[in-house]
């Protein structure tokens, strides 16, 4: 289901909404969420996932940086990100105080 906030966000960026199934998983770096900025990017969905990866601060290549989390729990951890979750694969979001950046990154969906 796509919320009104998500539909408005997608319309603002000229994007056809793609639902973020709450029963599927995202990759989230829980230990980094207090760091700024909050970052999110969406790859194509894969088995059991919606394609979103979310972290705070700098991205790490540590193998245990991201943990799986059902999308239904994102409101508890990253409520400010909820309006952006219907952005299609290939989109990135950066949130910080007084700063919002949203852009399409075609490299995220290259096969």
DRENDOFI-695246 format. One record per residue: x, y, z of N, C-alpha, C in turn. Coordinates in steps of 0.001 Angstrom, whole numbers, plus 500000, padded with zeros to 6 digits. Layout:
<bazas>
<baza n_east="X" n_north="Y" n_up="Z" ca_east="X" ca_north="Y" ca_up="Z" c_east="X" c_north="Y" c_up="Z"/>
...
</bazas>
This chain:
<bazas>
<baza n_east="500832" n_north="498825" n_up="500000" ca_east="500000" ca_north="500000" ca_up="500000" c_east="500886" c_north="501252" c_up="500000"/>
<baza n_east="500467" n_north="502233" n_up="499271" ca_east="501216" ca_north="503484" ca_up="499156" c_east="500443" c_north="504563" c_up="499912"/>
<baza n_east="501098" n_north="505210" n_up="500866" ca_east="500444" ca_north="506246" ca_up="501668" c_east="500285" c_north="507527" c_up="500846"/>
<baza n_east="499456" n_north="508437" n_up="501355" ca_east="499287" ca_north="509732" ca_up="500691" c_east="500604" c_north="510491" c_up="500647"/>
<baza n_east="501368" n_north="510452" n_up="501751" ca_east="502674" ca_north="511126" ca_up="501782" c_east="503610" c_north="510550" c_up="500723"/>
<baza n_east="503608" n_north="509234" n_up="500573" ca_east="504465" ca_north="508592" ca_up="499577" c_east="504025" c_north="508957" c_up="498162"/>
<baza n_east="502717" n_north="508990" n_up="497925" ca_east="502211" ca_north="509372" ca_up="496601" c_east="502603" c_north="510813" c_up="496272"/>
<baza n_east="502495" n_north="511718" n_up="497266" ca_east="502883" ca_north="513120" ca_up="497044" c_east="504382" c_north="513237" c_up="496758"/>
<baza n_east="505191" n_north="512490" n_up="497498" ca_east="506637" ca_north="512533" ca_up="497287" c_east="506976" c_north="512055" c_up="495885"/>
<baza n_east="506396" n_north="510947" n_up="495480" ca_east="506668" ca_north="510425" ca_up="494139" c_east="506212" c_north="511410" c_up="493063"/>
<baza n_east="505048" n_north="512012" n_up="493254" ca_east="504555" ca_north="512998" ca_up="492286" c_east="505501" c_north="514188" c_up="492203"/>
<baza n_east="506039" n_north="514619" n_up="493345" ca_east="506950" ca_north="515766" ca_up="493358" c_east="508206" c_north="515504" c_up="492528"/>
<baza n_east="508620" n_north="514243" n_up="492453" ca_east="509824" ca_north="513889" ca_up="491697" c_east="509504" c_north="513239" c_up="490353"/>
<baza n_east="508229" n_north="513199" n_up="489985" ca_east="507832" ca_north="512643" ca_up="488702" c_east="508083" c_north="511149" c_up="488586"/>
<baza n_east="507896" n_north="510441" n_up="489700" ca_east="508188" ca_north="509012" ca_up="489759" c_east="506899" c_north="508225" c_up="489921"/>
<baza n_east="506757" n_north="507158" n_up="489153" ca_east="505647" ca_north="506234" ca_up="489351" c_east="505918" c_north="505467" c_up="490649"/>
<baza n_east="505015" n_north="505518" n_up="491637" ca_east="505274" ca_north="504850" ca_up="492919" c_east="505434" c_north="503336" c_up="492775"/>
<baza n_east="506331" n_north="502791" n_up="493581" ca_east="506541" ca_north="501346" ca_up="493687" c_east="506410" c_north="501017" c_up="495165"/>
<baza n_east="505390" n_north="500261" n_up="495509" ca_east="505112" ca_north="499971" ca_up="496915" c_east="506294" c_north="499300" c_up="497605"/>
<baza n_east="506422" n_north="499612" n_up="498867" ca_east="507424" ca_north="498993" ca_up="499743" c_east="506650" c_north="497995" c_up="500614"/>
<baza n_east="506624" n_north="496747" n_up="500206" ca_east="505856" ca_north="495713" ca_up="500892" c_east="506342" c_north="495578" c_up="502340"/>
<baza n_east="505475" n_north="495833" n_up="503323" ca_east="505903" ca_north="495791" ca_up="504715" c_east="506321" c_north="494404" c_up="505195"/>
<baza n_east="505924" n_north="493369" n_up="504489" ca_east="506279" ca_north="492002" ca_up="504883" c_east="507639" c_north="491569" c_up="504346"/>
<baza n_east="508226" n_north="492391" n_up="503473" ca_east="509547" ca_north="492070" ca_up="502932" c_east="510610" c_north="492836" c_up="503717"/>
<baza n_east="511856" n_north="492528" n_up="503444" ca_east="512948" ca_north="493081" ca_up="504247" c_east="513721" c_north="494179" c_up="503535"/>
<baza n_east="514329" n_north="495028" n_up="504351" ca_east="515291" ca_north="496032" ca_up="503911" c_east="516625" c_north="495664" c_up="504536"/>
<baza n_east="517692" n_north="496258" n_up="504036" ca_east="518988" ca_north="496174" ca_up="504699" c_east="519170" c_north="497474" c_up="505453"/>
<baza n_east="519419" n_north="497398" n_up="506759" ca_east="519525" ca_north="498609" ca_up="507566" c_east="520702" c_north="498477" c_up="508523"/>
<baza n_east="521466" n_north="499528" n_up="508628" ca_east="522615" ca_north="499560" ca_up="509541" c_east="522138" c_north="500177" c_up="510859"/>
<baza n_east="521545" n_north="499363" n_up="511697" ca_east="520927" ca_north="499844" ca_up="512928" c_east="521900" c_north="500606" c_up="513825"/>
<baza n_east="523133" n_north="500158" n_up="513921" ca_east="524107" ca_north="500795" ca_up="514816" c_east="524520" c_north="502181" c_up="514343"/>
<baza n_east="524225" n_north="502522" n_up="513101" ca_east="524666" ca_north="503811" ca_up="512550" c_east="523563" c_north="504864" c_up="512504"/>
<baza n_east="522357" n_north="504524" n_up="512887" ca_east="521221" ca_north="505414" ca_up="512641" c_east="521270" c_north="506728" c_up="513405"/>
<baza n_east="522067" n_north="506832" n_up="514465" ca_east="522158" ca_north="508108" ca_up="515173" c_east="523120" c_north="509065" c_up="514472"/>
<baza n_east="523835" n_north="508580" n_up="513474" ca_east="524772" ca_north="509418" ca_up="512724" c_east="524054" c_north="510141" c_up="511591"/>
<baza n_east="524586" n_north="511287" n_up="511206" ca_east="524021" ca_north="512066" ca_up="510102" c_east="525005" c_north="512129" c_up="508957"/>
<baza n_east="524499" n_north="512224" n_up="507756" ca_east="523101" ca_north="512232" ca_up="507357" c_east="522520" c_north="510820" c_up="507332"/>
<baza n_east="521195" n_north="510748" n_up="507246" ca_east="520512" ca_north="509484" ca_up="507031" c_east="520503" c_north="509245" c_up="505526"/>
<baza n_east="520952" n_north="508079" n_up="505112" ca_east="521055" ca_north="507741" ca_up="503692" c_east="520168" c_north="506547" c_up="503374"/>
<baza n_east="519615" n_north="506540" n_up="502181" ca_east="518836" ca_north="505395" ca_up="501720" c_east="518985" c_north="505293" c_up="500216"/>
<baza n_east="519061" n_north="504070" n_up="499740" ca_east="519071" ca_north="503836" ca_up="498297" c_east="518280" c_north="502579" c_up="498009"/>
<baza n_east="517705" n_north="502544" n_up="496803" ca_east="516859" ca_north="501405" ca_up="496447" c_east="517380" c_north="500712" c_up="495195"/>
<baza n_east="517784" n_north="499463" n_up="495400" ca_east="518119" ca_north="498572" ca_up="494296" c_east="516835" c_north="497897" c_up="493824"/>
<baza n_east="516941" n_north="497101" n_up="492786" ca_east="515792" ca_north="496293" ca_up="492374" c_east="515494" c_north="495286" c_up="493483"/>
<baza n_east="514219" n_north="495018" n_up="493724" ca_east="513888" ca_north="494003" ca_up="494732" c_east="514472" c_north="492641" c_up="494346"/>
<baza n_east="514889" n_north="491912" n_up="495350" ca_east="515366" ca_north="490545" ca_up="495170" c_east="514506" c_north="489660" c_up="496077"/>
<baza n_east="514685" n_north="488400" n_up="496011" ca_east="513877" ca_north="487472" ca_up="496784" c_east="513790" c_north="487880" c_up="498254"/>
<baza n_east="512588" n_north="488179" n_up="498692" ca_east="512352" ca_north="488511" ca_up="500091" c_east="512707" c_north="489921" c_up="500508"/>
<baza n_east="513154" n_north="490768" n_up="499568" ca_east="513539" ca_north="492135" ca_up="499910" c_east="512812" c_north="493140" c_up="499019"/>
<baza n_east="512777" n_north="494395" n_up="499485" ca_east="512193" ca_north="495477" ca_up="498689" c_east="513259" c_north="496306" c_up="497994"/>
<baza n_east="514529" n_north="496021" n_up="498289" ca_east="515623" ca_north="496717" ca_up="497617" c_east="516212" c_north="497900" c_up="498362"/>
<baza n_east="515580" n_north="498347" n_up="499455" ca_east="516083" ca_north="499496" ca_up="500198" c_east="517248" c_north="499109" c_up="501109"/>
<baza n_east="518264" n_north="499991" n_up="501128" ca_east="519383" ca_north="499909" ca_up="502069" c_east="519462" c_north="501257" c_up="502764"/>
<baza n_east="519547" n_north="501236" n_up="504093" ca_east="519437" ca_north="502453" ca_up="504899" c_east="520561" c_north="502480" c_up="505924"/>
<baza n_east="521214" n_north="503657" n_up="506050" ca_east="522281" ca_north="503809" ca_up="507039" c_east="522449" c_north="505272" c_up="507407"/>
<baza n_east="523115" n_north="505495" n_up="508535" ca_east="523455" ca_north="506844" ca_up="508955" c_east="524946" c_north="507064" c_up="508792"/>
<baza n_east="525334" n_north="508303" n_up="508514" ca_east="526754" ca_north="508641" ca_up="508387" c_east="527370" c_north="508057" c_up="507131"/>
<baza n_east="528575" n_north="507542" n_up="507289" ca_east="529337" ca_north="507005" ca_up="506154" c_east="529005" c_north="505530" c_up="505908"/>
<baza n_east="528940" n_north="505161" n_up="504661" ca_east="528717" ca_north="503771" ca_up="504263" c_east="529961" c_north="502951" c_up="504585"/>
<baza n_east="529754" n_north="501752" n_up="505084" ca_east="530858" ca_north="500852" ca_up="505403" c_east="530757" c_north="499607" c_up="504527"/>
<baza n_east="531903" n_north="499021" n_up="504218" ca_east="531895" ca_north="497763" ca_up="503470" c_east="532045" c_north="496556" c_up="504398"/>
<baza n_east="531927" n_north="496771" n_up="505704" ca_east="531999" ca_north="495667" ca_up="506658" c_east="530872" c_north="494673" c_up="506369"/>
<baza n_east="531157" n_north="493390" n_up="506391" ca_east="530144" ca_north="492402" ca_up="506031" c_east="528925" c_north="492396" c_up="506955"/>
<baza n_east="529056" n_north="492896" n_up="508174" ca_east="527933" ca_north="492906" ca_up="509102" c_east="527341" c_north="494309" c_up="509293"/>
<baza n_east="527643" n_north="495234" n_up="508393" ca_east="527157" ca_north="496609" ca_up="508509" c_east="525625" c_north="496660" c_up="508442"/>
<baza n_east="525037" n_north="495958" n_up="507479" ca_east="523584" ca_north="495938" ca_up="507320" c_east="522988" c_north="494700" c_up="507974"/>
<baza n_east="521810" n_north="494894" n_up="508570" ca_east="521048" ca_north="493792" ca_up="509101" c_east="519701" c_north="493764" c_up="508383"/>
<baza n_east="519098" n_north="492584" n_up="508252" ca_east="517770" ca_north="492514" ca_up="507644" c_east="516702" c_north="492966" c_up="508643"/>
<baza n_east="515717" n_north="493685" n_up="508151" ca_east="514618" ca_north="494154" ca_up="508985" c_east="513371" c_north="494218" c_up="508114"/>
<baza n_east="512254" n_north="493727" n_up="508619" ca_east="511018" ca_north="493854" ca_up="507855" c_east="510676" c_north="495335" c_up="507692"/>
<baza n_east="510243" n_north="495705" n_up="506519" ca_east="509911" ca_north="497103" ca_up="506230" c_east="508820" c_north="497633" c_up="507162"/>
<baza n_east="507990" n_north="496754" n_up="507687" ca_east="506925" ca_north="497195" ca_up="508595" c_east="507468" c_north="497849" c_up="509866"/>
<baza n_east="508725" n_north="497633" n_up="510202" ca_east="509323" ca_north="498197" ca_up="511410" c_east="510051" c_north="499521" c_up="511165"/>
<baza n_east="510099" n_north="499991" n_up="509933" ca_east="510874" ca_north="501193" ca_up="509639" c_east="510363" c_north="502431" c_up="510365"/>
<baza n_east="509086" n_north="502504" n_up="510622" ca_east="508534" ca_north="503648" ca_up="511352" c_east="509127" c_north="503804" c_up="512742"/>
<baza n_east="509569" n_north="502705" n_up="513344" ca_east="510192" ca_north="502745" ca_up="514672" c_east="511617" c_north="503288" c_up="514602"/>
<baza n_east="512297" n_north="503058" n_up="513504" ca_east="513715" ca_north="503385" ca_up="513398" c_east="514000" c_north="504636" c_up="512565"/>
<baza n_east="513290" n_north="504809" n_up="511469" ca_east="513558" ca_north="505930" ca_up="510552" c_east="512243" c_north="506565" c_up="510073"/>
<baza n_east="511453" n_north="507130" n_up="510987" ca_east="510154" ca_north="507677" ca_up="510578" c_east="510252" c_north="508780" c_up="509527"/>
<baza n_east="511331" n_north="509545" n_up="509523" ca_east="511475" ca_north="510622" ca_up="508536" c_east="511645" c_north="510090" c_up="507121"/>
<baza n_east="511991" n_north="508835" n_up="506996" ca_east="512211" ca_north="508239" ca_up="505680" c_east="510919" c_north="507686" c_up="505068"/>
<baza n_east="509888" n_north="507490" n_up="505859" ca_east="508662" ca_north="506849" ca_up="505379" c_east="508067" c_north="507495" c_up="504123"/>
<baza n_east="508030" n_north="508827" n_up="503992" ca_east="507439" ca_north="509404" ca_up="502784" c_east="508184" c_north="509061" c_up="501488"/>
<baza n_east="509408" n_north="508559" n_up="501593" ca_east="510230" ca_north="508297" ca_up="500411" c_east="510229" c_north="506825" c_up="499987"/>
<baza n_east="509603" n_north="505969" n_up="500755" ca_east="509733" ca_north="504531" ca_up="500533" c_east="509047" c_north="504001" c_up="499284"/>
<baza n_east="508210" n_north="504792" n_up="498639" ca_east="507593" ca_north="504343" ca_up="497386" c_east="508384" c_north="504801" c_up="496161"/>
<baza n_east="509513" n_north="505478" n_up="496375" ca_east="510369" ca_north="505816" ca_up="495231" c_east="510848" c_north="504520" c_up="494598"/>
<baza n_east="510939" n_north="504521" n_up="493311" ca_east="511272" ca_north="503310" ca_up="492546" c_east="512735" c_north="502923" c_up="492719"/>
<baza n_east="513064" n_north="501685" n_up="492379" ca_east="514475" ca_north="501302" ca_up="492349" c_east="515276" c_north="502292" c_up="491497"/>
<baza n_east="516472" n_north="502597" n_up="491978" ca_east="517328" ca_north="503559" ca_up="491294" c_east="517339" c_north="504926" c_up="491953"/>
<baza n_east="516588" n_north="505097" n_up="493027" ca_east="516516" ca_north="506395" ca_up="493701" c_east="517291" c_north="506370" c_up="495006"/>
<baza n_east="517825" n_north="507534" n_up="495357" ca_east="518577" ca_north="507734" ca_up="496600" c_east="517958" c_north="508884" c_up="497373"/>
<baza n_east="518130" n_north="508827" n_up="498686" ca_east="517632" ca_north="509871" ca_up="499579" c_east="518715" c_north="510168" c_up="500608"/>
<baza n_east="518902" n_north="511441" n_up="500904" ca_east="519815" ca_north="511882" ca_up="501957" c_east="519042" c_north="512885" c_up="502800"/>
<baza n_east="518940" n_north="512613" n_up="504103" ca_east="518214" ca_north="513490" ca_up="505020" c_east="519151" c_north="513964" c_up="506123"/>
<baza n_east="519156" n_north="515245" n_up="506368" ca_east="519926" ca_north="515852" ca_up="507453" c_east="519149" c_north="517088" c_up="507896"/>
<baza n_east="519458" n_north="517632" n_up="509064" ca_east="518758" ca_north="518846" ca_up="509482" c_east="518859" c_north="519936" c_up="508405"/>
<baza n_east="517728" n_north="520481" n_up="508043" ca_east="517648" ca_north="521554" ca_up="507046" c_east="518171" c_north="521140" c_up="505676"/>
<baza n_east="518174" n_north="519850" n_up="505396" ca_east="518698" ca_north="519388" ca_up="504103" c_east="517987" c_north="518093" c_up="503688"/>
<baza n_east="517442" n_north="518109" n_up="502478" ca_east="516843" ca_north="516921" ca_up="501883" c_east="517335" c_north="516850" c_up="500445"/>
<baza n_east="517946" n_north="515738" n_up="500103" ca_east="518378" ca_north="515514" ca_up="498727" c_east="517769" c_north="514202" c_up="498249"/>
<baza n_east="517170" n_north="514241" n_up="497079" ca_east="516561" ca_north="513064" ca_up="496469" c_east="516982" c_north="513067" c_up="495011"/>
<baza n_east="517571" n_north="511961" n_up="494550" ca_east="518018" ca_north="511918" ca_up="493171" c_east="517995" c_north="510502" c_up="492623"/>
<baza n_east="517904" n_north="510444" n_up="491297" ca_east="517920" ca_north="509162" ca_up="490595" c_east="519361" c_north="508804" c_up="490270"/>
<baza n_east="519726" n_north="507561" n_up="490556" ca_east="521070" ca_north="507041" ca_up="490296" c_east="520934" c_north="505794" c_up="489436"/>
<baza n_east="521025" n_north="505930" n_up="488103" ca_east="520814" ca_north="504775" ca_up="487218" c_east="521780" c_north="503617" c_up="487494"/>
<baza n_east="522926" n_north="503900" n_up="488110" ca_east="523872" ca_north="502834" ca_up="488431" c_east="523332" c_north="501812" c_up="489410"/>
<baza n_east="522286" n_north="502169" n_up="490130" ca_east="521710" ca_north="501230" ca_up="491093" c_east="520876" c_north="500143" c_up="490437"/>
<baza n_east="520496" n_north="500359" n_up="489184" ca_east="519612" ca_north="499380" ca_up="488527" c_east="520245" c_north="498757" c_up="487288"/>
<baza n_east="521543" n_north="498950" n_up="487118" ca_east="522245" ca_north="498333" ca_up="485995" c_east="522255" c_north="496829" c_up="486219"/>
<baza n_east="521968" n_north="496096" n_up="485173" ca_east="521933" ca_north="494632" ca_up="485303" c_east="523284" c_north="494034" c_up="485100"/>
</bazas>
